[in-house]
Amino acid sequence: MGTLCYNTVGNSAFPKEHLQVFGGGVAAVMDDFRSLEIVKGGKPTRVKAANQDKGQSREVAETIDAFRTRGVAPIPFAELVAGMRVIFGARQSLITGQPVKLIV
């Protein structure tokens, strides 16, 4: 289970991207792609990045490499469509206040 908060209207001194993930007895919190804290077995592990890496450069490089070496995209088109359906369904649910059935 997880929560993602992406906020562009807050204060610039505060992280705008905050991700919390919980499962299997492990909890993790990532702030602004700069710091990560993982708690497992009651022991925290903290990692701070020297720079903010959102993975965009690697994403482009991996996509180009996949086309060149395998001739296909790294993520199947059907999975991309399914992901967008989830996003549109979540938006519709927020607007209507009702659950939205997703077509798979």
Biopython code that builds the backbone (N, CA, C, O; Angstrom):
import numpy as np
from Bio.PDB.StructureBuilder import StructureBuilder

atoms = [
    (1, "MET", "N", (0.854, -1.157, 0.000)),
    (1, "MET", "CA", (0.000, 0.000, 0.000)),
    (1, "MET", "C", (0.905, 1.226, 0.000)),
    (1, "MET", "O", (1.979, 1.220, 0.602)),
    (2, "GLY", "N", (0.468, 2.251, -0.667)),
    (2, "GLY", "CA", (1.303, 3.430, -0.710)),
    (2, "GLY", "C", (0.525, 4.697, -0.957)),
    (2, "GLY", "O", (-0.641, 4.670, -1.348)),
    (3, "THR", "N", (1.190, 5.804, -0.721)),
    (3, "THR", "CA", (0.618, 7.108, -1.032)),
    (3, "THR", "C", (1.669, 7.928, -1.764)),
    (3, "THR", "O", (2.860, 7.854, -1.465)),
    (4, "LEU", "N", (1.206, 8.701, -2.720)),
    (4, "LEU", "CA", (2.075, 9.594, -3.459)),
    (4, "LEU", "C", (1.469, 10.980, -3.398)),
    (4, "LEU", "O", (0.302, 11.178, -3.736)),
    (5, "CYS", "N", (2.268, 11.930, -2.965)),
    (5, "CYS", "CA", (1.830, 13.324, -2.945)),
    (5, "CYS", "C", (2.741, 14.099, -3.879)),
    (5, "CYS", "O", (3.957, 14.142, -3.688)),
    (6, "TYR", "N", (2.151, 14.702, -4.874)),
    (6, "TYR", "CA", (2.894, 15.551, -5.799)),
    (6, "TYR", "C", (2.243, 16.922, -5.752)),
    (6, "TYR", "O", (1.082, 17.077, -6.129)),
    (7, "ASN", "N", (2.984, 17.910, -5.292)),
    (7, "ASN", "CA", (2.403, 19.219, -5.053)),
    (7, "ASN", "C", (3.276, 20.302, -5.678)),
    (7, "ASN", "O", (4.470, 20.392, -5.390)),
    (8, "THR", "N", (2.687, 21.104, -6.516)),
    (8, "THR", "CA", (3.437, 22.191, -7.153)),
    (8, "THR", "C", (3.067, 23.561, -6.601)),
    (8, "THR", "O", (3.606, 24.570, -7.056)),
    (9, "VAL", "N", (2.156, 23.617, -5.627)),
    (9, "VAL", "CA", (1.723, 24.916, -5.109)),
    (9, "VAL", "C", (2.206, 25.166, -3.685)),
    (9, "VAL", "O", (1.819, 26.158, -3.066)),
    (10, "GLY", "N", (3.039, 24.286, -3.164)),
    (10, "GLY", "CA", (3.565, 24.469, -1.814)),
    (10, "GLY", "C", (4.759, 25.397, -1.801)),
    (10, "GLY", "O", (4.985, 26.150, -2.748)),
    (11, "ASN", "N", (5.509, 25.343, -0.744)),
    (11, "ASN", "CA", (6.695, 26.162, -0.580)),
    (11, "ASN", "C", (7.880, 25.465, -1.240)),
    (11, "ASN", "O", (8.044, 24.255, -1.087)),
    (12, "SER", "N", (8.701, 26.202, -1.965)),
    (12, "SER", "CA", (9.824, 25.612, -2.688)),
    (12, "SER", "C", (10.871, 25.008, -1.752)),
    (12, "SER", "O", (11.688, 24.197, -2.189)),
    (13, "ALA", "N", (10.860, 25.387, -0.481)),
    (13, "ALA", "CA", (11.808, 24.835, 0.487)),
    (13, "ALA", "C", (11.368, 23.459, 0.996)),
    (13, "ALA", "O", (12.119, 22.788, 1.704)),
    (14, "PHE", "N", (10.147, 23.040, 0.633)),
    (14, "PHE", "CA", (9.608, 21.757, 1.089)),
    (14, "PHE", "C", (9.507, 20.813, -0.101)),
    (14, "PHE", "O", (9.150, 21.246, -1.196)),
    (15, "PRO", "N", (9.816, 19.520, 0.091)),
    (15, "PRO", "CA", (9.753, 18.582, -1.037)),
    (15, "PRO", "C", (8.374, 18.576, -1.698)),
    (15, "PRO", "O", (7.348, 18.561, -1.018)),
    (16, "LYS", "N", (8.364, 18.590, -3.038)),
    (16, "LYS", "CA", (7.078, 18.564, -3.729)),
    (16, "LYS", "C", (6.636, 17.144, -4.076)),
    (16, "LYS", "O", (5.466, 16.918, -4.389)),
    (17, "GLU", "N", (7.559, 16.191, -4.023)),
    (17, "GLU", "CA", (7.218, 14.795, -4.289)),
    (17, "GLU", "C", (7.529, 13.967, -3.046)),
    (17, "GLU", "O", (8.671, 13.923, -2.588)),
    (18, "HIS", "N", (6.508, 13.316, -2.510)),
    (18, "HIS", "CA", (6.641, 12.544, -1.281)),
    (18, "HIS", "C", (5.949, 11.208, -1.509)),
    (18, "HIS", "O", (4.756, 11.170, -1.811)),
    (19, "LEU", "N", (6.687, 10.112, -1.366)),
    (19, "LEU", "CA", (6.149, 8.777, -1.604)),
    (19, "LEU", "C", (6.334, 7.940, -0.355)),
    (19, "LEU", "O", (7.430, 7.878, 0.203)),
    (20, "GLN", "N", (5.256, 7.293, 0.087)),
    (20, "GLN", "CA", (5.310, 6.357, 1.209)),
    (20, "GLN", "C", (4.801, 5.013, 0.704)),
    (20, "GLN", "O", (3.774, 4.941, 0.028)),
    (21, "VAL", "N", (5.534, 3.941, 1.040)),
    (21, "VAL", "CA", (5.140, 2.586, 0.628)),
    (21, "VAL", "C", (5.249, 1.677, 1.841)),
    (21, "VAL", "O", (6.231, 1.725, 2.582)),
    (22, "PHE", "N", (4.220, 0.841, 2.037)),
    (22, "PHE", "CA", (4.179, -0.083, 3.165)),
    (22, "PHE", "C", (3.808, -1.470, 2.654)),
    (22, "PHE", "O", (2.896, -1.608, 1.839)),
    (23, "GLY", "N", (4.507, -2.491, 3.127)),
    (23, "GLY", "CA", (4.138, -3.855, 2.756)),
    (23, "GLY", "C", (5.153, -4.856, 3.246)),
    (23, "GLY", "O", (6.348, -4.566, 3.306)),
    (24, "GLY", "N", (4.679, -6.037, 3.597)),
    (24, "GLY", "CA", (5.571, -7.107, 4.009)),
    (24, "GLY", "C", (6.437, -6.767, 5.203)),
    (24, "GLY", "O", (7.567, -7.245, 5.303)),
    (25, "GLY", "N", (5.929, -5.953, 6.106)),
    (25, "GLY", "CA", (6.699, -5.578, 7.275)),
    (25, "GLY", "C", (7.762, -4.525, 7.020)),
    (25, "GLY", "O", (8.616, -4.275, 7.870)),
    (26, "VAL", "N", (7.707, -3.911, 5.850)),
    (26, "VAL", "CA", (8.684, -2.892, 5.473)),
    (26, "VAL", "C", (7.947, -1.580, 5.186)),
    (26, "VAL", "O", (6.852, -1.585, 4.623)),
    (27, "ALA", "N", (8.550, -0.477, 5.575)),
    (27, "ALA", "CA", (8.011, 0.844, 5.264)),
    (27, "ALA", "C", (9.127, 1.656, 4.611)),
    (27, "ALA", "O", (10.289, 1.565, 5.005)),
    (28, "ALA", "N", (8.758, 2.446, 3.614)),
    (28, "ALA", "CA", (9.747, 3.282, 2.921)),
    (28, "ALA", "C", (9.146, 4.647, 2.640)),
    (28, "ALA", "O", (7.964, 4.774, 2.323)),
    (29, "VAL", "N", (9.991, 5.669, 2.764)),
    (29, "VAL", "CA", (9.575, 7.045, 2.473)),
    (29, "VAL", "C", (10.650, 7.677, 1.593)),
    (29, "VAL", "O", (11.837, 7.646, 1.918)),
    (30, "MET", "N", (10.214, 8.245, 0.481)),
    (30, "MET", "CA", (11.128, 8.953, -0.407)),
    (30, "MET", "C", (10.653, 10.401, -0.533)),
    (30, "MET", "O", (9.471, 10.661, -0.755)),
    (31, "ASP", "N", (11.582, 11.328, -0.389)),
    (31, "ASP", "CA", (11.268, 12.755, -0.522)),
    (31, "ASP", "C", (12.028, 13.354, -1.688)),
    (31, "ASP", "O", (13.259, 13.358, -1.717)),
    (32, "ASP", "N", (11.275, 13.860, -2.646)),
    (32, "ASP", "CA", (11.809, 14.666, -3.746)),
    (32, "ASP", "C", (12.931, 13.984, -4.539)),
    (32, "ASP", "O", (13.781, 14.658, -5.121)),
    (33, "PHE", "N", (12.931, 12.656, -4.561)),
    (33, "PHE", "CA", (13.971, 11.894, -5.260)),
    (33, "PHE", "C", (15.360, 12.233, -4.733)),
    (33, "PHE", "O", (16.356, 12.059, -5.435)),
    (34, "ARG", "N", (15.422, 12.716, -3.493)),
    (34, "ARG", "CA", (16.699, 13.102, -2.897)),
    (34, "ARG", "C", (17.045, 12.248, -1.679)),
    (34, "ARG", "O", (18.219, 11.995, -1.410)),
    (35, "SER", "N", (16.032, 11.806, -0.949)),
    (35, "SER", "CA", (16.299, 11.004, 0.241)),
    (35, "SER", "C", (15.338, 9.825, 0.299)),
    (35, "SER", "O", (14.197, 9.901, -0.155)),
    (36, "LEU", "N", (15.833, 8.739, 0.870)),
    (36, "LEU", "CA", (15.045, 7.517, 1.002)),
    (36, "LEU", "C", (15.299, 6.941, 2.377)),
    (36, "LEU", "O", (16.448, 6.800, 2.796)),
    (37, "GLU", "N", (14.226, 6.606, 3.083)),
    (37, "GLU", "CA", (14.344, 5.925, 4.368)),
    (37, "GLU", "C", (13.540, 4.640, 4.284)),
    (37, "GLU", "O", (12.367, 4.654, 3.911)),
    (38, "ILE", "N", (14.182, 3.522, 4.634)),
    (38, "ILE", "CA", (13.530, 2.212, 4.642)),
    (38, "ILE", "C", (13.640, 1.662, 6.056)),
    (38, "ILE", "O", (14.723, 1.643, 6.642)),
    (39, "VAL", "N", (12.510, 1.213, 6.601)),
    (39, "VAL", "CA", (12.504, 0.614, 7.931)),
    (39, "VAL", "C", (12.070, -0.840, 7.787)),
    (39, "VAL", "O", (10.963, -1.132, 7.334)),
    (40, "LYS", "N", (12.966, -1.748, 8.183)),
    (40, "LYS", "CA", (12.700, -3.186, 8.086)),
    (40, "LYS", "C", (13.217, -3.837, 9.360)),
    (40, "LYS", "O", (14.364, -3.624, 9.752)),
    (41, "GLY", "N", (12.379, -4.619, 9.995)),
    (41, "GLY", "CA", (12.798, -5.261, 11.237)),
    (41, "GLY", "C", (13.117, -4.270, 12.332)),
    (41, "GLY", "O", (13.941, -4.550, 13.202)),
    (42, "GLY", "N", (12.477, -3.118, 12.302)),
    (42, "GLY", "CA", (12.699, -2.097, 13.314)),
    (42, "GLY", "C", (13.976, -1.296, 13.123)),
    (42, "GLY", "O", (14.308, -0.439, 13.943)),
    (43, "LYS", "N", (14.696, -1.578, 12.031)),
    (43, "LYS", "CA", (15.958, -0.884, 11.787)),
    (43, "LYS", "C", (15.840, 0.032, 10.573)),
    (43, "LYS", "O", (15.550, -0.430, 9.470)),
    (44, "PRO", "N", (16.064, 1.332, 10.774)),
    (44, "PRO", "CA", (15.990, 2.262, 9.635)),
    (44, "PRO", "C", (17.300, 2.308, 8.844)),
    (44, "PRO", "O", (18.392, 2.225, 9.407)),
    (45, "THR", "N", (17.159, 2.440, 7.549)),
    (45, "THR", "CA", (18.281, 2.678, 6.647)),
    (45, "THR", "C", (17.976, 3.964, 5.904)),
    (45, "THR", "O", (16.903, 4.106, 5.316)),
    (46, "ARG", "N", (18.909, 4.901, 5.926)),
    (46, "ARG", "CA", (18.693, 6.185, 5.268)),
    (46, "ARG", "C", (19.731, 6.389, 4.176)),
    (46, "ARG", "O", (20.919, 6.125, 4.362)),
    (47, "VAL", "N", (19.250, 6.866, 3.031)),
    (47, "VAL", "CA", (20.126, 7.143, 1.895)),
    (47, "VAL", "C", (19.814, 8.549, 1.403)),
    (47, "VAL", "O", (18.650, 8.903, 1.215)),
    (48, "LYS", "N", (20.841, 9.340, 1.199)),
    (48, "LYS", "CA", (20.664, 10.679, 0.621)),
    (48, "LYS", "C", (21.408, 10.722, -0.699)),
    (48, "LYS", "O", (22.554, 10.280, -0.784)),
    (49, "ALA", "N", (20.772, 11.247, -1.715)),
    (49, "ALA", "CA", (21.377, 11.356, -3.038)),
    (49, "ALA", "C", (22.185, 12.646, -3.141)),
    (49, "ALA", "O", (21.824, 13.673, -2.566)),
    (50, "ALA", "N", (23.272, 12.568, -3.876)),
    (50, "ALA", "CA", (24.089, 13.759, -4.096)),
    (50, "ALA", "C", (23.360, 14.750, -5.005)),
    (50, "ALA", "O", (23.561, 15.961, -4.913)),
    (51, "ASN", "N", (22.516, 14.217, -5.878)),
    (51, "ASN", "CA", (21.725, 15.077, -6.771)),
    (51, "ASN", "C", (20.341, 14.468, -6.938)),
    (51, "ASN", "O", (20.112, 13.313, -6.578)),
    (52, "GLN", "N", (19.446, 15.230, -7.470)),
    (52, "GLN", "CA", (18.070, 14.784, -7.665)),
    (52, "GLN", "C", (17.974, 14.061, -9.004)),
    (52, "GLN", "O", (18.109, 14.682, -10.058)),
    (53, "ASP", "N", (17.742, 12.756, -8.966)),
    (53, "ASP", "CA", (17.646, 11.960, -10.185)),
    (53, "ASP", "C", (16.259, 11.346, -10.277)),
    (53, "ASP", "O", (15.925, 10.426, -9.530)),
    (54, "LYS", "N", (15.462, 11.858, -11.192)),
    (54, "LYS", "CA", (14.108, 11.341, -11.386)),
    (54, "LYS", "C", (14.076, 10.209, -12.408)),
    (54, "LYS", "O", (13.019, 9.638, -12.676)),
    (55, "GLY", "N", (15.230, 9.889, -12.972)),
    (55, "GLY", "CA", (15.317, 8.750, -13.876)),
    (55, "GLY", "C", (14.940, 9.031, -15.312)),
    (55, "GLY", "O", (14.855, 8.100, -16.113)),
    (56, "GLN", "N", (14.711, 10.277, -15.662)),
    (56, "GLN", "CA", (14.257, 10.587, -17.018)),
    (56, "GLN", "C", (15.316, 10.277, -18.069)),
    (56, "GLN", "O", (14.986, 9.740, -19.127)),
    (57, "SER", "N", (16.568, 10.599, -17.809)),
    (57, "SER", "CA", (17.635, 10.320, -18.780)),
    (57, "SER", "C", (17.789, 8.819, -18.989)),
    (57, "SER", "O", (17.942, 8.352, -20.118)),
    (58, "ARG", "N", (17.747, 8.070, -17.891)),
    (58, "ARG", "CA", (17.860, 6.613, -18.012)),
    (58, "ARG", "C", (16.661, 6.033, -18.753)),
    (58, "ARG", "O", (16.813, 5.099, -19.540)),
    (59, "GLU", "N", (15.483, 6.571, -18.510)),
    (59, "GLU", "CA", (14.278, 6.094, -19.192)),
    (59, "GLU", "C", (14.426, 6.237, -20.704)),
    (59, "GLU", "O", (14.113, 5.310, -21.450)),
    (60, "VAL", "N", (14.897, 7.380, -21.148)),
    (60, "VAL", "CA", (15.096, 7.608, -22.582)),
    (60, "VAL", "C", (16.159, 6.654, -23.121)),
    (60, "VAL", "O", (15.971, 6.044, -24.173)),
    (61, "ALA", "N", (17.280, 6.524, -22.400)),
    (61, "ALA", "CA", (18.366, 5.636, -22.840)),
    (61, "ALA", "C", (17.905, 4.181, -22.923)),
    (61, "ALA", "O", (18.232, 3.478, -23.879)),
    (62, "GLU", "N", (17.152, 3.734, -21.932)),
    (62, "GLU", "CA", (16.650, 2.346, -21.931)),
    (62, "GLU", "C", (15.673, 2.116, -23.078)),
    (62, "GLU", "O", (15.676, 1.050, -23.693)),
    (63, "THR", "N", (14.838, 3.108, -23.367)),
    (63, "THR", "CA", (13.881, 2.976, -24.469)),
    (63, "THR", "C", (14.609, 2.874, -25.798)),
    (63, "THR", "O", (14.291, 2.011, -26.616)),
    (64, "ILE", "N", (15.574, 3.740, -26.017)),
    (64, "ILE", "CA", (16.356, 3.699, -27.263)),
    (64, "ILE", "C", (17.085, 2.365, -27.383)),
    (64, "ILE", "O", (17.088, 1.750, -28.449)),
    (65, "ASP", "N", (17.703, 1.919, -26.290)),
    (65, "ASP", "CA", (18.423, 0.644, -26.299)),
    (65, "ASP", "C", (17.480, -0.521, -26.601)),
    (65, "ASP", "O", (17.836, -1.424, -27.357)),
    (66, "ALA", "N", (16.282, -0.507, -26.018)),
    (66, "ALA", "CA", (15.325, -1.585, -26.263)),
    (66, "ALA", "C", (14.925, -1.641, -27.732)),
    (66, "ALA", "O", (14.847, -2.725, -28.310)),
    (67, "PHE", "N", (14.672, -0.495, -28.337)),
    (67, "PHE", "CA", (14.329, -0.476, -29.762)),
    (67, "PHE", "C", (15.489, -0.971, -30.621)),
    (67, "PHE", "O", (15.291, -1.715, -31.582)),
    (68, "ARG", "N", (16.692, -0.552, -30.267)),
    (68, "ARG", "CA", (17.855, -0.944, -31.065)),
    (68, "ARG", "C", (18.202, -2.423, -30.916)),
    (68, "ARG", "O", (18.531, -3.081, -31.903)),
    (69, "THR", "N", (18.133, -2.948, -29.706)),
    (69, "THR", "CA", (18.591, -4.318, -29.474)),
    (69, "THR", "C", (17.497, -5.361, -29.588)),
    (69, "THR", "O", (17.760, -6.486, -30.014)),
    (70, "ARG", "N", (16.272, -5.011, -29.215)),
    (70, "ARG", "CA", (15.176, -5.992, -29.243)),
    (70, "ARG", "C", (14.092, -5.653, -30.256)),
    (70, "ARG", "O", (13.262, -6.498, -30.591)),
    (71, "GLY", "N", (14.102, -4.422, -30.739)),
    (71, "GLY", "CA", (13.115, -4.010, -31.725)),
    (71, "GLY", "C", (11.732, -3.726, -31.162)),
    (71, "GLY", "O", (10.779, -3.547, -31.919)),
    (72, "VAL", "N", (11.616, -3.685, -29.838)),
    (72, "VAL", "CA", (10.321, -3.395, -29.202)),
    (72, "VAL", "C", (10.532, -2.424, -28.044)),
    (72, "VAL", "O", (11.639, -2.276, -27.527)),
    (73, "ALA", "N", (9.457, -1.777, -27.658)),
    (73, "ALA", "CA", (9.503, -0.861, -26.523)),
    (73, "ALA", "C", (9.730, -1.653, -25.235)),
    (73, "ALA", "O", (9.331, -2.815, -25.154)),
    (74, "PRO", "N", (10.365, -1.045, -24.224)),
    (74, "PRO", "CA", (10.618, -1.763, -22.972)),
    (74, "PRO", "C", (9.349, -2.056, -22.174)),
    (74, "PRO", "O", (9.324, -2.991, -21.373)),
    (75, "ILE", "N", (8.311, -1.275, -22.382)),
    (75, "ILE", "CA", (7.024, -1.510, -21.713)),
    (75, "ILE", "C", (6.001, -1.778, -22.810)),
    (75, "ILE", "O", (5.806, -0.940, -23.690)),
    (76, "PRO", "N", (5.342, -2.944, -22.766)),
    (76, "PRO", "CA", (4.353, -3.251, -23.793)),
    (76, "PRO", "C", (3.244, -2.199, -23.858)),
    (76, "PRO", "O", (2.819, -1.663, -22.834)),
    (77, "PHE", "N", (2.787, -1.913, -25.075)),
    (77, "PHE", "CA", (1.770, -0.885, -25.287)),
    (77, "PHE", "C", (0.525, -1.140, -24.449)),
    (77, "PHE", "O", (-0.057, -0.199, -23.910)),
    (78, "ALA", "N", (0.106, -2.402, -24.330)),
    (78, "ALA", "CA", (-1.097, -2.735, -23.552)),
    (78, "ALA", "C", (-0.944, -2.305, -22.086)),
    (78, "ALA", "O", (-1.912, -1.877, -21.458)),
    (79, "GLU", "N", (0.273, -2.421, -21.548)),
    (79, "GLU", "CA", (0.504, -1.997, -20.166)),
    (79, "GLU", "C", (0.453, -0.473, -20.034)),
    (79, "GLU", "O", (-0.023, 0.047, -19.024)),
    (80, "LEU", "N", (0.934, 0.231, -21.034)),
    (80, "LEU", "CA", (0.847, 1.688, -21.024)),
    (80, "LEU", "C", (-0.618, 2.134, -21.057)),
    (80, "LEU", "O", (-1.015, 3.048, -20.334)),
    (81, "VAL", "N", (-1.413, 1.476, -21.902)),
    (81, "VAL", "CA", (-2.838, 1.787, -21.999)),
    (81, "VAL", "C", (-3.528, 1.500, -20.667)),
    (81, "VAL", "O", (-4.335, 2.305, -20.203)),
    (82, "ALA", "N", (-3.216, 0.359, -20.048)),
    (82, "ALA", "CA", (-3.828, 0.006, -18.764)),
    (82, "ALA", "C", (-3.488, 1.056, -17.706)),
    (82, "ALA", "O", (-4.351, 1.440, -16.917)),
    (83, "GLY", "N", (-2.243, 1.520, -17.683)),
    (83, "GLY", "CA", (-1.842, 2.552, -16.729)),
    (83, "GLY", "C", (-2.616, 3.846, -16.924)),
    (83, "GLY", "O", (-3.033, 4.474, -15.951)),
    (84, "MET", "N", (-2.809, 4.246, -18.172)),
    (84, "MET", "CA", (-3.573, 5.464, -18.447)),
    (84, "MET", "C", (-5.046, 5.292, -18.064)),
    (84, "MET", "O", (-5.682, 6.238, -17.597)),
    (85, "ARG", "N", (-5.585, 4.090, -18.261)),
    (85, "ARG", "CA", (-6.983, 3.849, -17.848)),
    (85, "ARG", "C", (-7.141, 4.026, -16.341)),
    (85, "ARG", "O", (-8.149, 4.558, -15.877)),
    (86, "VAL", "N", (-6.147, 3.581, -15.583)),
    (86, "VAL", "CA", (-6.180, 3.750, -14.132)),
    (86, "VAL", "C", (-6.175, 5.238, -13.788)),
    (86, "VAL", "O", (-6.953, 5.679, -12.942)),
    (87, "ILE", "N", (-5.309, 6.010, -14.432)),
    (87, "ILE", "CA", (-5.231, 7.447, -14.166)),
    (87, "ILE", "C", (-6.544, 8.142, -14.510)),
    (87, "ILE", "O", (-7.050, 8.935, -13.716)),
    (88, "PHE", "N", (-7.108, 7.848, -15.700)),
    (88, "PHE", "CA", (-8.380, 8.464, -16.089)),
    (88, "PHE", "C", (-9.514, 8.019, -15.170)),
    (88, "PHE", "O", (-10.397, 8.813, -14.846)),
    (89, "GLY", "N", (-9.494, 6.753, -14.749)),
    (89, "GLY", "CA", (-10.519, 6.265, -13.824)),
    (89, "GLY", "C", (-10.427, 6.956, -12.478)),
    (89, "GLY", "O", (-11.449, 7.311, -11.890)),
    (90, "ALA", "N", (-9.212, 7.149, -11.984)),
    (90, "ALA", "CA", (-9.032, 7.845, -10.702)),
    (90, "ALA", "C", (-9.541, 9.281, -10.797)),
    (90, "ALA", "O", (-10.183, 9.780, -9.873)),
    (91, "ARG", "N", (-9.253, 9.934, -11.903)),
    (91, "ARG", "CA", (-9.723, 11.309, -12.096)),
    (91, "ARG", "C", (-11.246, 11.356, -12.127)),
    (91, "ARG", "O", (-11.862, 12.216, -11.498)),
    (92, "GLN", "N", (-11.849, 10.425, -12.865)),
    (92, "GLN", "CA", (-13.308, 10.387, -12.956)),
    (92, "GLN", "C", (-13.926, 10.117, -11.586)),
    (92, "GLN", "O", (-14.951, 10.703, -11.237)),
    (93, "SER", "N", (-13.306, 9.236, -10.816)),
    (93, "SER", "CA", (-13.801, 8.934, -9.480)),
    (93, "SER", "C", (-13.725, 10.158, -8.568)),
    (93, "SER", "O", (-14.626, 10.394, -7.762)),
    (94, "LEU", "N", (-12.647, 10.934, -8.698)),
    (94, "LEU", "CA", (-12.528, 12.162, -7.904)),
    (94, "LEU", "C", (-13.608, 13.173, -8.271)),
    (94, "LEU", "O", (-14.159, 13.852, -7.405)),
    (95, "ILE", "N", (-13.901, 13.264, -9.559)),
    (95, "ILE", "CA", (-14.910, 14.216, -10.030)),
    (95, "ILE", "C", (-16.306, 13.827, -9.565)),
    (95, "ILE", "O", (-17.068, 14.671, -9.093)),
    (96, "THR", "N", (-16.641, 12.534, -9.702)),
    (96, "THR", "CA", (-17.993, 12.064, -9.400)),
    (96, "THR", "C", (-18.189, 11.609, -7.968)),
    (96, "THR", "O", (-19.318, 11.547, -7.480)),
    (97, "GLY", "N", (-17.094, 11.290, -7.292)),
    (97, "GLY", "CA", (-17.219, 10.745, -5.942)),
    (97, "GLY", "C", (-17.679, 9.306, -5.925)),
    (97, "GLY", "O", (-18.067, 8.786, -4.878)),
    (98, "GLN", "N", (-17.641, 8.660, -7.073)),
    (98, "GLN", "CA", (-18.122, 7.275, -7.211)),
    (98, "GLN", "C", (-16.984, 6.368, -7.690)),
    (98, "GLN", "O", (-16.048, 6.821, -8.350)),
    (99, "PRO", "N", (-17.082, 5.072, -7.343)),
    (99, "PRO", "CA", (-16.087, 4.137, -7.898)),
    (99, "PRO", "C", (-16.224, 4.053, -9.404)),
    (99, "PRO", "O", (-17.317, 4.234, -9.942)),
    (100, "VAL", "N", (-15.127, 3.781, -10.086)),
    (100, "VAL", "CA", (-15.133, 3.639, -11.536)),
    (100, "VAL", "C", (-14.640, 2.240, -11.862)),
    (100, "VAL", "O", (-13.581, 1.816, -11.400)),
    (101, "LYS", "N", (-15.420, 1.530, -12.661)),
    (101, "LYS", "CA", (-15.013, 0.192, -13.082)),
    (101, "LYS", "C", (-14.014, 0.326, -14.219)),
    (101, "LYS", "O", (-14.270, 1.007, -15.213)),
    (102, "LEU", "N", (-12.881, -0.326, -14.062)),
    (102, "LEU", "CA", (-11.848, -0.269, -15.091)),
    (102, "LEU", "C", (-12.008, -1.426, -16.046)),
    (102, "LEU", "O", (-12.259, -2.558, -15.633)),
    (103, "ILE", "N", (-11.860, -1.136, -17.339)),
    (103, "ILE", "CA", (-11.925, -2.167, -18.367)),
    (103, "ILE", "C", (-10.499, -2.639, -18.601)),
    (103, "ILE", "O", (-9.617, -1.846, -18.934)),
    (104, "VAL", "N", (-10.283, -3.923, -18.427)),
    (104, "VAL", "CA", (-8.930, -4.463, -18.578)),
    (104, "VAL", "C", (-8.791, -5.129, -19.917)),
    (104, "VAL", "O", (-7.723, -5.649, -20.240)),
]
sb = StructureBuilder()
sb.init_structure("model")
sb.init_model(0)
sb.init_chain("A")
sb.init_seg("    ")
for serial, (resi, resn, name, xyz) in enumerate(atoms, 1):
    if name == "N":
        sb.init_residue(resn, " ", resi, " ")
    sb.init_atom(name, np.array(xyz, "f"), 0.0, 1.0, " ", f" {name:<3s}", serial, name[0])
structure = sb.get_structure()
